[in-house]
């Protein structure tokens, strides 16, 4: 039978192991595809969320295909456009593109 002191030391040792395993991310074998842009987490807008978007977990942005909500055309939100939106413009990290450029300009009342 173990004493409380022995159990406490075992518990502390297990906690230290878990903490160490969480602080060192697993080695990444995947190489970012061509045309992608690396994520700089320090430049992302602060958020109160327990999770991370997929691009932050991957470590790079990929081109995203979407359908415009207004006209229905297919569009591509490029990795570099995403990097600008999330890191420079400080856009909300869970937002994605919904409208093509001409529809956005028309919605804002700007000339095409």
C-alpha positions in Angstrom: 0.0 0.0 0.0 1.3 3.4 -0.9 1.3 6.4 1.3 -0.3 9.7 0.4 3.1 11.3 0.0 4.1 8.6 -2.6 0.9 9.1 -4.5 1.3 12.9 -4.6 4.8 12.5 -6.1 3.4 10.1 -8.7 0.6 12.5 -9.6 3.0 15.4 -9.9 5.3 13.4 -12.1 2.4 12.5 -14.4 1.3 16.1 -14.6 4.8 17.2 -15.5 4.9 14.6 -18.3 1.6 15.8 -19.7 2.6 19.4 -19.5 5.9 18.7 -21.3 4.1 16.7 -24.1 1.6 19.6 -24.7 4.4 22.2 -24.9 6.4 20.5 -27.6 4.4 20.1 -30.8 4.8 16.8 -32.7 7.3 17.0 -35.6 5.7 18.1 -38.8 6.4 15.9 -41.8 4.0 17.7 -44.2 5.5 20.3 -46.5 3.3 23.3 -47.4 2.1 23.0 -51.0 3.3 25.4 -53.6 1.2 28.6 -53.6 0.5 28.5 -49.9 1.5 31.1 -47.4 2.8 30.5 -43.9 0.8 31.6 -40.8 2.3 34.0 -38.3 0.2 33.3 -35.2 1.5 36.4 -33.4 -0.2 38.6 -36.0 -3.7 37.0 -35.8 -6.4 39.0 -34.1 -7.1 38.0 -30.5 -10.1 35.8 -30.0 -12.0 34.1 -27.2 -12.2 30.7 -28.6 -11.1 27.3 -27.3 -10.3 26.0 -30.8 -8.1 27.0 -33.7 -9.1 27.2 -37.3 -7.7 24.6 -39.7 -5.2 27.0 -41.2 -3.6 27.7 -37.8 -3.4 24.0 -37.0 -1.7 23.3 -40.4 0.6 26.3 -40.2 -0.1 27.6 -43.7 -3.0 29.0 -45.7 -4.3 27.1 -48.8 -6.4 28.4 -51.6 -10.1 28.0 -50.7 -12.8 27.6 -53.4 -16.2 29.1 -52.7 -19.5 29.9 -54.4 -20.6 33.6 -54.4 -23.7 34.1 -52.2 -25.1 36.8 -54.6 -24.4 35.7 -58.2 -23.5 32.0 -57.7 -20.2 32.1 -59.6 -17.2 30.0 -58.4 -14.4 31.9 -56.8 -11.0 31.2 -55.2 -9.9 32.9 -52.0 -6.1 32.7 -52.4 -3.7 32.0 -49.7 -2.1 35.4 -49.9 -5.5 37.1 -49.7 -6.3 35.1 -46.6 -2.9 36.0 -45.1 -3.7 39.7 -45.7 -7.3 39.4 -44.2 -6.3 37.5 -41.1 -2.9 39.0 -40.3 -2.9 42.6 -41.7 -6.6 43.6 -41.6 -7.0 41.6 -38.3 -10.2 39.9 -39.7 -12.1 37.4 -37.5 -10.3 34.1 -37.7 -13.5 32.1 -38.2 -14.6 34.1 -41.3 -14.3 33.0 -44.9 -15.0 34.5 -48.3 -18.7 34.5 -49.4 -18.8 37.0 -52.3 -16.8 37.5 -55.4 -15.0 40.8 -55.9 -17.5 42.4 -58.3 -20.4 41.6 -55.9 -18.5 43.0 -52.9 -17.8 46.2 -54.8 -21.5 46.5 -56.0 -22.6 45.9 -52.4 -20.4 48.7 -51.1 -21.7 51.0 -53.8 -18.3 51.3 -55.6 -17.8 51.4 -59.4 -16.9 48.0 -60.9 
